[in-house]
Amino acid sequence: MACKAAREMSRTHFTPRPPYPPDWCEIAEAARARAGHKCVRCGLQGLMPEEYDDWDAPGNKERIIEVHHVDGNPANCEDDNLQPLCKPCHMRRHRIMRAQRRVSAEDSAGQRSMMEYGWNSTVID
């Protein structure tokens, strides 16, 4: 949402916090505009800027398009790192990212590879 809409939605003053850049609202709105205010994953048509004032009307909350950082770094606001996503797709993407980080951490600690090769700690030969 634009900064005005974000302020209205939170009912408080909205100021992007680090590591988001101070002009995050404008950057996010530009990413939404490039995607035609649609979710780039499922194609859901999001709210258009002229509808932002009515964000809380029935059915509109589901049409809010959020902007996802592909690399997970909010400071990286390059165009190719920003994906406009509907809330369900954005949440799904973050679940996938958390699972990937967990698997990566397990691999680094050597905890996954034993299970992949059929090792079972409950079997005693």
A tleap script that builds the chain and sets N, CA, C and O, in Angstrom:
source leaprc.protein.ff14SB
mol = sequence {
  NMET ALA CYS LYS ALA ALA ARG GLU MET SER
  ARG THR HIE PHE THR PRO ARG PRO PRO TYR
  PRO PRO ASP TRP CYS GLU ILE ALA GLU ALA
  ALA ARG ALA ARG ALA GLY HIE LYS CYS VAL
  ARG CYS GLY LEU GLN GLY LEU MET PRO GLU
  GLU TYR ASP ASP TRP ASP ALA PRO GLY ASN
  LYS GLU ARG ILE ILE GLU VAL HIE HIE VAL
  ASP GLY ASN PRO ALA ASN CYS GLU ASP ASP
  ASN LEU GLN PRO LEU CYS LYS PRO CYS HIE
  MET ARG ARG HIE ARG ILE MET ARG ALA GLN
  ARG ARG VAL SER ALA GLU ASP SER ALA GLY
  GLN ARG SER MET MET GLU TYR GLY TRP ASN
  SER THR VAL ILE CASP
}
set mol.1.N position { 0.828 -1.171 0.000 }
set mol.1.CA position { 0.000 0.000 0.000 }
set mol.1.C position { 0.880 1.244 0.000 }
set mol.1.O position { 2.044 1.201 0.398 }
set mol.2.N position { 0.331 2.294 -0.430 }
set mol.2.CA position { 1.034 3.567 -0.338 }
set mol.2.C position { 1.108 3.942 1.133 }
set mol.2.O position { 0.388 3.386 1.962 }
set mol.3.N position { 1.984 4.891 1.451 }
set mol.3.CA position { 2.155 5.283 2.855 }
set mol.3.C position { 0.837 5.713 3.479 }
set mol.3.O position { 0.557 5.370 4.628 }
set mol.4.N position { 0.017 6.464 2.732 }
set mol.4.CA position { -1.264 6.918 3.270 }
set mol.4.C position { -2.124 5.720 3.655 }
set mol.4.O position { -2.707 5.691 4.739 }
set mol.5.N position { -2.202 4.737 2.771 }
set mol.5.CA position { -3.011 3.557 3.059 }
set mol.5.C position { -2.441 2.782 4.234 }
set mol.5.O position { -3.195 2.283 5.070 }
set mol.6.N position { -1.129 2.674 4.309 }
set mol.6.CA position { -0.499 1.961 5.422 }
set mol.6.C position { -0.810 2.659 6.742 }
set mol.6.O position { -1.074 2.000 7.748 }
set mol.7.N position { -0.780 3.982 6.740 }
set mol.7.CA position { -1.130 4.721 7.957 }
set mol.7.C position { -2.568 4.444 8.350 }
set mol.7.O position { -2.864 4.217 9.524 }
set mol.8.N position { -3.466 4.461 7.368 }
set mol.8.CA position { -4.880 4.207 7.647 }
set mol.8.C position { -5.071 2.789 8.170 }
set mol.8.O position { -5.830 2.570 9.115 }
set mol.9.N position { -4.392 1.838 7.565 }
set mol.9.CA position { -4.565 0.447 7.954 }
set mol.9.C position { -4.065 0.207 9.374 }
set mol.9.O position { -4.680 -0.548 10.127 }
set mol.10.N position { -2.966 0.837 9.743 }
set mol.10.CA position { -2.413 0.602 11.069 }
set mol.10.C position { -3.026 1.533 12.098 }
set mol.10.O position { -2.863 1.335 13.302 }
set mol.11.N position { -3.732 2.549 11.622 }
set mol.11.CA position { -4.340 3.562 12.490 }
set mol.11.C position { -3.293 4.308 13.313 }
set mol.11.O position { -3.629 4.966 14.297 }
set mol.12.N position { -2.043 4.207 12.919 }
set mol.12.CA position { -0.967 4.941 13.570 }
set mol.12.C position { -0.099 5.546 12.482 }
set mol.12.O position { -0.290 5.274 11.297 }
set mol.13.N position { 0.849 6.362 12.889 }
set mol.13.CA position { 1.776 6.931 11.913 }
set mol.13.C position { 2.669 5.813 11.398 }
set mol.13.O position { 3.248 5.061 12.182 }
set mol.14.N position { 2.781 5.704 10.075 }
set mol.14.CA position { 3.580 4.634 9.475 }
set mol.14.C position { 4.916 5.193 9.024 }
set mol.14.O position { 4.969 6.074 8.166 }
set mol.15.N position { 5.978 4.691 9.590 }
set mol.15.CA position { 7.328 5.042 9.170 }
set mol.15.C position { 8.089 3.740 8.994 }
set mol.15.O position { 8.226 2.973 9.947 }
set mol.16.N position { 8.590 3.475 7.783 }
set mol.16.CA position { 9.359 2.240 7.593 }
set mol.16.C position { 10.562 2.202 8.548 }
set mol.16.O position { 11.278 3.191 8.703 }
set mol.17.N position { 10.763 1.053 9.177 }
set mol.17.CA position { 11.883 0.891 10.103 }
set mol.17.C position { 13.051 0.229 9.387 }
set mol.17.O position { 12.851 -0.573 8.475 }
set mol.18.N position { 14.276 0.566 9.800 }
set mol.18.CA position { 15.435 -0.104 9.211 }
set mol.18.C position { 15.292 -1.600 9.410 }
set mol.18.O position { 14.773 -2.024 10.443 }
set mol.19.N position { 15.720 -2.398 8.485 }
set mol.19.CA position { 16.553 -2.069 7.328 }
set mol.19.C position { 15.785 -1.600 6.099 }
set mol.19.O position { 16.385 -1.433 5.037 }
set mol.20.N position { 14.458 -1.380 6.213 }
set mol.20.CA position { 13.727 -0.821 5.074 }
set mol.20.C position { 14.194 0.604 4.842 }
set mol.20.O position { 14.423 1.338 5.803 }
set mol.21.N position { 14.341 1.015 3.577 }
set mol.21.CA position { 14.755 2.393 3.308 }
set mol.21.C position { 13.619 3.366 3.651 }
set mol.21.O position { 12.453 2.972 3.671 }
set mol.22.N position { 13.952 4.623 3.918 }
set mol.22.CA position { 12.923 5.610 4.273 }
set mol.22.C position { 11.854 5.781 3.196 }
set mol.22.O position { 10.714 6.125 3.510 }
set mol.23.N position { 12.206 5.544 1.931 }
set mol.23.CA position { 11.237 5.706 0.844 }
set mol.23.C position { 10.602 4.364 0.448 }
set mol.23.O position { 10.179 4.193 -0.695 }
set mol.24.N position { 10.534 3.413 1.394 }
set mol.24.CA position { 9.997 2.094 1.117 }
set mol.24.C position { 8.583 2.146 0.534 }
set mol.24.O position { 8.275 1.403 -0.398 }
set mol.25.N position { 7.738 2.998 1.060 }
set mol.25.CA position { 6.349 3.060 0.575 }
set mol.25.C position { 6.308 3.369 -0.922 }
set mol.25.O position { 5.534 2.764 -1.665 }
set mol.26.N position { 7.130 4.297 -1.352 }
set mol.26.CA position { 7.165 4.661 -2.769 }
set mol.26.C position { 7.758 3.534 -3.613 }
set mol.26.O position { 7.279 3.262 -4.714 }
set mol.27.N position { 8.807 2.875 -3.093 }
set mol.27.CA position { 9.432 1.757 -3.796 }
set mol.27.C position { 8.427 0.617 -3.963 }
set mol.27.O position { 8.305 0.043 -5.045 }
set mol.28.N position { 7.710 0.295 -2.887 }
set mol.28.CA position { 6.728 -0.789 -2.936 }
set mol.28.C position { 5.591 -0.450 -3.896 }
set mol.28.O position { 5.133 -1.315 -4.643 }
set mol.29.N position { 5.140 0.782 -3.881 }
set mol.29.CA position { 4.056 1.173 -4.781 }
set mol.29.C position { 4.507 1.084 -6.236 }
set mol.29.O position { 3.723 0.700 -7.103 }
set mol.30.N position { 5.757 1.434 -6.511 }
set mol.30.CA position { 6.279 1.322 -7.879 }
set mol.30.C position { 6.340 -0.144 -8.312 }
set mol.30.O position { 6.059 -0.458 -9.468 }
set mol.31.N position { 6.705 -1.041 -7.394 }
set mol.31.CA position { 6.738 -2.479 -7.717 }
set mol.31.C position { 5.329 -2.982 -8.019 }
set mol.31.O position { 5.129 -3.745 -8.964 }
set mol.32.N position { 4.352 -2.555 -7.216 }
set mol.32.CA position { 2.960 -2.948 -7.480 }
set mol.32.C position { 2.505 -2.443 -8.843 }
set mol.32.O position { 1.859 -3.172 -9.595 }
set mol.33.N position { 2.839 -1.209 -9.158 }
set mol.33.CA position { 2.424 -0.609 -10.436 }
set mol.33.C position { 3.040 -1.367 -11.611 }
set mol.33.O position { 2.368 -1.597 -12.617 }
set mol.34.N position { 4.325 -1.761 -11.493 }
set mol.34.CA position { 4.974 -2.515 -12.574 }
set mol.34.C position { 4.259 -3.834 -12.837 }
set mol.34.O position { 4.234 -4.321 -13.967 }
set mol.35.N position { 3.678 -4.408 -11.786 }
set mol.35.CA position { 2.973 -5.692 -11.926 }
set mol.35.C position { 1.487 -5.489 -12.220 }
set mol.35.O position { 0.725 -6.456 -12.228 }
set mol.36.N position { 1.074 -4.273 -12.457 }
set mol.36.CA position { -0.335 -4.015 -12.732 }
set mol.36.C position { -1.221 -4.234 -11.520 }
set mol.36.O position { -2.409 -4.527 -11.654 }
set mol.37.N position { -0.629 -4.090 -10.319 }
set mol.37.CA position { -1.349 -4.291 -9.054 }
set mol.37.C position { -1.944 -5.699 -8.970 }
set mol.37.O position { -3.040 -5.895 -8.444 }
set mol.38.N position { -1.194 -6.678 -9.502 }
set mol.38.CA position { -1.598 -8.079 -9.444 }
set mol.38.C position { -0.533 -8.881 -8.706 }
set mol.38.O position { 0.641 -8.511 -8.683 }
set mol.39.N position { -0.967 -9.986 -8.104 }
set mol.39.CA position { -0.044 -10.939 -7.496 }
set mol.39.C position { 0.699 -11.629 -8.632 }
set mol.39.O position { 0.076 -12.178 -9.540 }
set mol.40.N position { 2.029 -11.602 -8.585 }
set mol.40.CA position { 2.808 -12.199 -9.671 }
set mol.40.C position { 2.804 -13.725 -9.601 }
set mol.40.O position { 3.235 -14.379 -10.551 }
set mol.41.N position { 2.333 -14.300 -8.515 }
set mol.41.CA position { 2.282 -15.754 -8.409 }
set mol.41.C position { 0.938 -16.316 -8.872 }
set mol.41.O position { 0.900 -17.208 -9.719 }
set mol.42.N position { -0.160 -15.803 -8.326 }
set mol.42.CA position { -1.473 -16.389 -8.635 }
set mol.42.C position { -2.324 -15.514 -9.560 }
set mol.42.O position { -3.362 -15.957 -10.051 }
set mol.43.N position { -1.891 -14.281 -9.796 }
set mol.43.CA position { -2.621 -13.407 -10.707 }
set mol.43.C position { -3.781 -12.649 -10.097 }
set mol.43.O position { -4.499 -11.959 -10.820 }
set mol.44.N position { -3.996 -12.751 -8.782 }
set mol.44.CA position { -5.086 -12.036 -8.130 }
set mol.44.C position { -4.966 -10.538 -8.409 }
set mol.44.O position { -3.898 -9.953 -8.231 }
set mol.45.N position { -6.052 -9.930 -8.842 }
set mol.45.CA position { -6.059 -8.477 -9.054 }
set mol.45.C position { -6.158 -7.796 -7.700 }
set mol.45.O position { -7.144 -7.969 -6.983 }
set mol.46.N position { -5.151 -7.031 -7.353 }
set mol.46.CA position { -5.127 -6.327 -6.079 }
set mol.46.C position { -5.866 -5.008 -6.148 }
set mol.46.O position { -6.389 -4.616 -7.191 }
set mol.47.N position { -5.897 -4.340 -5.021 }
set mol.47.CA position { -6.512 -3.021 -4.968 }
set mol.47.C position { -5.745 -2.052 -5.853 }
set mol.47.O position { -4.515 -2.067 -5.891 }
set mol.48.N position { -6.469 -1.228 -6.550 }
set mol.48.CA position { -5.863 -0.159 -7.341 }
set mol.48.C position { -5.699 1.051 -6.425 }
set mol.48.O position { -6.419 1.172 -5.434 }
set mol.49.N position { -4.756 1.957 -6.743 }
set mol.49.CA position { -4.526 3.111 -5.861 }
set mol.49.C position { -5.795 3.886 -5.520 }
set mol.49.O position { -5.946 4.362 -4.395 }
set mol.50.N position { -6.707 4.016 -6.480 }
set mol.50.CA position { -7.936 4.775 -6.194 }
set mol.50.C position { -8.858 4.033 -5.222 }
set mol.50.O position { -9.821 4.620 -4.726 }
set mol.51.N position { -8.579 2.744 -4.938 }
set mol.51.CA position { -9.372 1.961 -3.997 }
set mol.51.C position { -8.744 1.906 -2.608 }
set mol.51.O position { -9.350 1.361 -1.685 }
set mol.52.N position { -7.548 2.457 -2.440 }
set mol.52.CA position { -6.846 2.337 -1.165 }
set mol.52.C position { -7.639 2.902 0.008 }
set mol.52.O position { -7.585 2.357 1.111 }
set mol.53.N position { -8.375 3.987 -0.217 }
set mol.53.CA position { -9.134 4.574 0.885 }
set mol.53.C position { -10.215 3.620 1.395 }
set mol.53.O position { -10.663 3.747 2.534 }
set mol.54.N position { -10.637 2.670 0.564 }
set mol.54.CA position { -11.669 1.706 0.941 }
set mol.54.C position { -11.080 0.340 1.245 }
set mol.54.O position { -11.753 -0.675 1.066 }
set mol.55.N position { -9.826 0.297 1.706 }
set mol.55.CA position { -9.147 -0.981 1.932 }
set mol.55.C position { -9.901 -1.890 2.888 }
set mol.55.O position { -9.792 -3.112 2.790 }
set mol.56.N position { -10.676 -1.305 3.826 }
set mol.56.CA position { -11.356 -2.132 4.817 }
set mol.56.C position { -12.799 -2.471 4.432 }
set mol.56.O position { -13.538 -3.028 5.244 }
set mol.57.N position { -13.202 -2.143 3.210 }
set mol.57.CA position { -14.533 -2.530 2.730 }
set mol.57.C position { -14.573 -4.048 2.560 }
set mol.57.O position { -13.533 -4.673 2.351 }
set mol.58.N position { -15.762 -4.647 2.648 }
set mol.58.CA position { -15.857 -6.104 2.503 }
set mol.58.C position { -15.176 -6.604 1.222 }
set mol.58.O position { -15.421 -6.094 0.129 }
set mol.59.N position { -14.322 -7.607 1.387 }
set mol.59.CA position { -13.626 -8.211 0.254 }
set mol.59.C position { -12.334 -7.526 -0.140 }
set mol.59.O position { -11.561 -8.087 -0.917 }
set mol.60.N position { -12.072 -6.330 0.370 }
set mol.60.CA position { -10.874 -5.607 -0.050 }
set mol.60.C position { -9.610 -6.039 0.685 }
set mol.60.O position { -8.524 -5.992 0.107 }
set mol.61.N position { -9.723 -6.459 1.939 }
set mol.61.CA position { -8.519 -6.864 2.684 }
set mol.61.C position { -7.821 -8.025 1.990 }
set mol.61.O position { -6.594 -8.125 2.014 }
set mol.62.N position { -8.608 -8.905 1.370 }
set mol.62.CA position { -8.041 -10.053 0.665 }
set mol.62.C position { -7.325 -9.629 -0.607 }
set mol.62.O position { -6.566 -10.414 -1.176 }
set mol.63.N position { -7.553 -8.408 -1.061 }
set mol.63.CA position { -6.970 -7.927 -2.316 }
set mol.63.C position { -5.762 -7.017 -2.087 }
set mol.63.O position { -5.283 -6.385 -3.029 }
set mol.64.N position { -5.271 -6.943 -0.868 }
set mol.64.CA position { -4.087 -6.117 -0.598 }
set mol.64.C position { -2.869 -6.839 -1.153 }
set mol.64.O position { -2.639 -8.010 -0.852 }
set mol.65.N position { -2.100 -6.141 -1.956 }
set mol.65.CA position { -0.887 -6.711 -2.545 }
set mol.65.C position { 0.315 -6.235 -1.734 }
set mol.65.O position { 0.548 -5.034 -1.597 }
set mol.66.N position { 1.067 -7.185 -1.201 }
set mol.66.CA position { 2.272 -6.892 -0.439 }
set mol.66.C position { 3.475 -7.052 -1.361 }
set mol.66.O position { 3.367 -7.648 -2.432 }
set mol.67.N position { 4.607 -6.526 -0.947 }
set mol.67.CA position { 5.812 -6.640 -1.775 }
set mol.67.C position { 6.841 -7.480 -1.030 }
set mol.67.O position { 7.261 -7.143 0.077 }
set mol.68.N position { 7.233 -8.570 -1.656 }
set mol.68.CA position { 8.154 -9.556 -1.085 }
set mol.68.C position { 9.573 -9.310 -1.590 }
set mol.68.O position { 9.780 -9.022 -2.768 }
set mol.69.N position { 10.549 -9.427 -0.686 }
set mol.69.CA position { 11.963 -9.364 -1.052 }
set mol.69.C position { 12.429 -10.787 -1.340 }
set mol.69.O position { 12.497 -11.611 -0.428 }
set mol.70.N position { 12.749 -11.082 -2.586 }
set mol.70.CA position { 13.114 -12.434 -3.013 }
set mol.70.C position { 14.269 -12.987 -2.188 }
set mol.70.O position { 14.243 -14.149 -1.782 }
set mol.71.N position { 15.280 -12.164 -1.941 }
set mol.71.CA position { 16.444 -12.647 -1.191 }
set mol.71.C position { 16.279 -12.531 0.319 }
set mol.71.O position { 17.191 -12.877 1.069 }
set mol.72.N position { 15.117 -12.045 0.772 }
set mol.72.CA position { 14.864 -11.924 2.200 }
set mol.72.C position { 15.513 -10.721 2.855 }
set mol.72.O position { 15.425 -10.560 4.072 }
set mol.73.N position { 16.159 -9.879 2.076 }
set mol.73.CA position { 16.868 -8.712 2.617 }
set mol.73.C position { 16.060 -7.448 2.338 }
set mol.73.O position { 16.028 -6.989 1.196 }
set mol.74.N position { 15.402 -6.866 3.357 }
set mol.74.CA position { 14.583 -5.676 3.142 }
set mol.74.C position { 15.366 -4.455 2.660 }
set mol.74.O position { 14.778 -3.504 2.144 }
set mol.75.N position { 16.675 -4.480 2.824 }
set mol.75.CA position { 17.485 -3.349 2.359 }
set mol.75.C position { 17.740 -3.427 0.856 }
set mol.75.O position { 18.089 -2.422 0.238 }
set mol.76.N position { 17.570 -4.608 0.261 }
set mol.76.CA position { 17.802 -4.789 -1.175 }
set mol.76.C position { 16.500 -4.502 -1.917 }
set mol.76.O position { 15.618 -5.357 -1.996 }
set mol.77.N position { 16.392 -3.308 -2.450 }
set mol.77.CA position { 15.152 -2.891 -3.120 }
set mol.77.C position { 15.340 -2.763 -4.626 }
set mol.77.O position { 14.675 -1.957 -5.276 }
set mol.78.N position { 16.248 -3.561 -5.174 }
set mol.78.CA position { 16.394 -3.597 -6.631 }
set mol.78.C position { 15.112 -4.178 -7.229 }
set mol.78.O position { 14.471 -5.038 -6.624 }
set mol.79.N position { 14.746 -3.707 -8.412 }
set mol.79.CA position { 13.499 -4.148 -9.044 }
set mol.79.C position { 13.383 -5.662 -9.139 }
set mol.79.O position { 12.312 -6.217 -8.892 }
set mol.80.N position { 14.484 -6.344 -9.497 }
set mol.80.CA position { 14.415 -7.798 -9.673 }
set mol.80.C position { 14.346 -8.556 -8.346 }
set mol.80.O position { 14.187 -9.777 -8.347 }
set mol.81.N position { 14.464 -7.858 -7.218 }
set mol.81.CA position { 14.368 -8.485 -5.904 }
set mol.81.C position { 12.989 -8.288 -5.270 }
set mol.81.O position { 12.736 -8.783 -4.172 }
set mol.82.N position { 12.104 -7.573 -5.953 }
set mol.82.CA position { 10.796 -7.260 -5.390 }
set mol.82.C position { 9.692 -7.981 -6.150 }
set mol.82.O position { 9.608 -7.883 -7.374 }
set mol.83.N position { 8.843 -8.708 -5.421 }
set mol.83.CA position { 7.732 -9.444 -6.024 }
set mol.83.C position { 6.425 -9.015 -5.355 }
set mol.83.O position { 6.242 -9.255 -4.161 }
set mol.84.N position { 5.523 -8.391 -6.096 }
set mol.84.CA position { 4.203 -8.102 -5.533 }
set mol.84.C position { 3.415 -9.416 -5.387 }
set mol.84.O position { 3.235 -10.150 -6.358 }
set mol.85.N position { 2.956 -9.697 -4.177 }
set mol.85.CA position { 2.236 -10.934 -3.881 }
set mol.85.C position { 0.999 -10.637 -3.034 }
set mol.85.O position { 1.002 -9.719 -2.213 }
set mol.86.N position { -0.053 -11.421 -3.243 }
set mol.86.CA position { -1.209 -11.323 -2.352 }
set mol.86.C position { -0.778 -11.908 -0.996 }
set mol.86.O position { 0.246 -12.585 -0.899 }
set mol.87.N position { -1.564 -11.641 0.030 }
set mol.87.CA position { -1.207 -12.098 1.379 }
set mol.87.C position { -0.997 -13.616 1.451 }
set mol.87.O position { 0.016 -14.049 2.000 }
set mol.88.N position { -1.917 -14.450 0.917 }
set mol.88.CA position { -1.674 -15.901 1.000 }
set mol.88.C position { -0.382 -16.332 0.297 }
set mol.88.O position { 0.361 -17.156 0.832 }
set mol.89.N position { -0.107 -15.791 -0.883 }
set mol.89.CA position { 1.125 -16.162 -1.596 }
set mol.89.C position { 2.352 -15.665 -0.848 }
set mol.89.O position { 3.373 -16.352 -0.812 }
set mol.90.N position { 2.268 -14.465 -0.243 }
set mol.90.CA position { 3.392 -13.916 0.505 }
set mol.90.C position { 3.674 -14.788 1.735 }
set mol.90.O position { 4.828 -15.097 2.030 }
set mol.91.N position { 2.628 -15.177 2.440 }
set mol.91.CA position { 2.813 -16.036 3.615 }
set mol.91.C position { 3.392 -17.395 3.206 }
set mol.91.O position { 4.279 -17.920 3.879 }
set mol.92.N position { 2.894 -17.959 2.108 }
set mol.92.CA position { 3.402 -19.236 1.601 }
set mol.92.C position { 4.892 -19.118 1.273 }
set mol.92.O position { 5.681 -20.003 1.604 }
set mol.93.N position { 5.260 -18.035 0.630 }
set mol.93.CA position { 6.664 -17.828 0.247 }
set mol.93.C position { 7.557 -17.771 1.482 }
set mol.93.O position { 8.647 -18.342 1.491 }
set mol.94.N position { 7.092 -17.076 2.532 }
set mol.94.CA position { 7.887 -16.996 3.761 }
set mol.94.C position { 7.971 -18.353 4.468 }
set mol.94.O position { 9.004 -18.672 5.057 }
set mol.95.N position { 6.905 -19.155 4.420 }
set mol.95.CA position { 6.985 -20.510 4.992 }
set mol.95.C position { 8.034 -21.337 4.261 }
set mol.95.O position { 8.807 -22.061 4.888 }
set mol.96.N position { 8.060 -21.230 2.952 }
set mol.96.CA position { 9.051 -21.960 2.154 }
set mol.96.C position { 10.460 -21.490 2.506 }
set mol.96.O position { 11.370 -22.304 2.668 }
set mol.97.N position { 10.637 -20.166 2.624 }
set mol.97.CA position { 11.961 -19.631 2.952 }
set mol.97.C position { 12.421 -20.111 4.334 }
set mol.97.O position { 13.587 -20.461 4.514 }
set mol.98.N position { 11.500 -20.127 5.314 }
set mol.98.CA position { 11.867 -20.613 6.658 }
set mol.98.C position { 12.266 -22.089 6.599 }
set mol.98.O position { 13.238 -22.493 7.236 }
set mol.99.N position { 11.527 -22.889 5.844 }
set mol.99.CA position { 11.848 -24.313 5.725 }
set mol.99.C position { 13.211 -24.491 5.052 }
set mol.99.O position { 13.999 -25.343 5.462 }
set mol.100.N position { 13.490 -23.690 4.022 }
set mol.100.CA position { 14.783 -23.791 3.342 }
set mol.100.C position { 15.922 -23.417 4.278 }
set mol.100.O position { 16.977 -24.051 4.262 }
set mol.101.N position { 15.712 -22.380 5.102 }
set mol.101.CA position { 16.758 -21.989 6.065 }
set mol.101.C position { 16.978 -23.100 7.089 }
set mol.101.O position { 18.114 -23.393 7.463 }
set mol.102.N position { 15.883 -23.718 7.540 }
set mol.102.CA position { 15.993 -24.792 8.521 }
set mol.102.C position { 16.758 -25.983 7.943 }
set mol.102.O position { 17.628 -26.542 8.610 }
set mol.103.N position { 16.441 -26.369 6.718 }
set mol.103.CA position { 17.138 -27.482 6.060 }
set mol.103.C position { 18.609 -27.136 5.877 }
set mol.103.O position { 19.485 -27.970 6.106 }
set mol.104.N position { 18.871 -25.903 5.463 }
set mol.104.CA position { 20.251 -25.473 5.266 }
set mol.104.C position { 21.027 -25.522 6.582 }
set mol.104.O position { 22.180 -25.953 6.610 }
set mol.105.N position { 20.395 -25.082 7.672 }
set mol.105.CA position { 21.058 -25.117 8.983 }
set mol.105.C position { 21.303 -26.559 9.419 }
set mol.105.O position { 22.350 -26.872 9.987 }
set mol.106.N position { 20.333 -27.438 9.150 }
set mol.106.CA position { 20.502 -28.848 9.505 }
set mol.106.C position { 21.622 -29.476 8.688 }
set mol.106.O position { 22.410 -30.267 9.208 }
set mol.107.N position { 21.692 -29.122 7.408 }
set mol.107.CA position { 22.777 -29.631 6.568 }
set mol.107.C position { 24.126 -29.170 7.099 }
set mol.107.O position { 25.077 -29.949 7.172 }
set mol.108.N position { 24.198 -27.895 7.470 }
set mol.108.CA position { 25.459 -27.342 7.979 }
set mol.108.C position { 25.880 -28.032 9.263 }
set mol.108.O position { 27.071 -28.216 9.513 }
set mol.109.N position { 24.910 -28.413 10.073 }
set mol.109.CA position { 25.222 -29.069 11.338 }
set mol.109.C position { 25.386 -30.575 11.179 }
set mol.109.O position { 25.682 -31.267 12.152 }
set mol.110.N position { 25.197 -31.096 9.960 }
set mol.110.CA position { 25.335 -32.520 9.721 }
set mol.110.C position { 24.181 -33.338 10.260 }
set mol.110.O position { 24.321 -34.544 10.464 }
set mol.111.N position { 23.045 -32.706 10.492 }
set mol.111.CA position { 21.914 -33.408 11.090 }
set mol.111.C position { 21.007 -34.070 10.063 }
set mol.111.O position { 20.278 -35.003 10.403 }
set mol.112.N position { 21.032 -33.615 8.825 }
set mol.112.CA position { 20.122 -34.172 7.833 }
set mol.112.C position { 20.723 -35.349 7.086 }
set mol.112.O position { 20.013 -36.301 6.763 }
set mol.113.N position { 21.976 -35.301 6.814 }
set mol.113.CA position { 22.554 -36.291 5.923 }
set mol.113.C position { 22.443 -37.714 6.469 }
set mol.113.O position { 22.287 -38.651 5.686 }
set mol.114.N position { 22.519 -37.904 7.780 }
set mol.114.CA position { 22.402 -39.249 8.343 }
set mol.114.C position { 21.004 -39.808 8.084 }
set mol.114.O position { 20.868 -40.986 7.756 }
set mol.115.N position { 19.979 -38.997 8.223 }
set mol.115.CA position { 18.610 -39.457 7.986 }
set mol.115.C position { 18.395 -39.753 6.503 }
set mol.115.O position { 17.675 -40.689 6.156 }
set mol.116.N position { 19.008 -38.967 5.637 }
set mol.116.CA position { 18.857 -39.189 4.199 }
set mol.116.C position { 19.420 -40.542 3.779 }
set mol.116.O position { 18.943 -41.142 2.816 }
set mol.117.N position { 20.418 -41.017 4.486 }
set mol.117.CA position { 21.044 -42.286 4.128 }
set mol.117.C position { 20.476 -43.456 4.916 }
set mol.117.O position { 21.070 -44.534 4.932 }
set mol.118.N position { 19.329 -43.260 5.572 }
set mol.118.CA position { 18.629 -44.352 6.231 }
set mol.118.C position { 19.124 -44.666 7.635 }
set mol.118.O position { 18.743 -45.694 8.195 }
set mol.119.N position { 19.946 -43.832 8.210 }
set mol.119.CA position { 20.409 -44.080 9.571 }
set mol.119.C position { 19.260 -43.867 10.523 }
set mol.119.O position { 18.541 -42.874 10.411 }
set mol.120.N position { 19.070 -44.776 11.457 }
set mol.120.CA position { 18.002 -44.663 12.409 }
set mol.120.C position { 18.582 -44.939 13.782 }
set mol.120.O position { 19.092 -46.028 14.043 }
set mol.121.N position { 18.501 -43.944 14.660 }
set mol.121.CA position { 19.140 -44.077 15.972 }
set mol.121.C position { 18.435 -45.072 16.887 }
set mol.121.O position { 18.995 -45.456 17.913 }
set mol.122.N position { 17.216 -45.501 16.540 }
set mol.122.CA position { 16.497 -46.436 17.398 }
set mol.122.C position { 16.820 -47.888 17.098 }
set mol.122.O position { 16.460 -48.776 17.871 }
set mol.123.N position { 17.491 -48.141 15.990 }
set mol.123.CA position { 17.835 -49.509 15.616 }
set mol.123.C position { 19.233 -49.829 16.112 }
set mol.123.O position { 20.197 -49.138 15.782 }
set mol.124.N position { 19.333 -50.885 16.907 }
set mol.124.CA position { 20.640 -51.293 17.436 }
set mol.124.C position { 20.936 -52.676 16.880 }
set mol.124.O position { 20.170 -53.617 17.089 }
set mol.125.N position { 22.045 -52.792 16.175 }
set mol.125.CA position { 22.432 -54.091 15.589 }
set mol.125.C position { 23.315 -54.863 16.549 }
set mol.125.O position { 23.741 -55.975 16.238 }
savepdb mol mol.pdb
quit
